[in-house]
Amino acid sequence: PGKVGAVEQLKRTVLPSTRDRREKVVKVASLSIPQ
């Protein structure tokens, strides 16, 4: 059970961070595109 909890915690911390990073990249890209 301890291992599973650690894995779930890792997923929870890693996945949102990658999503945040992707959103940041999208924001930067949309800002850098001349309108």
Contacts in CASP RR format, 6 or more apart in sequence:
PFRMAT RR
TARGET T0000
AUTHOR 0000-0000-0000
METHOD contacts of the structure
MODEL  1
PGKVGAVEQLKRTVLPSTRDRREKVVKVASLSIPQ
END
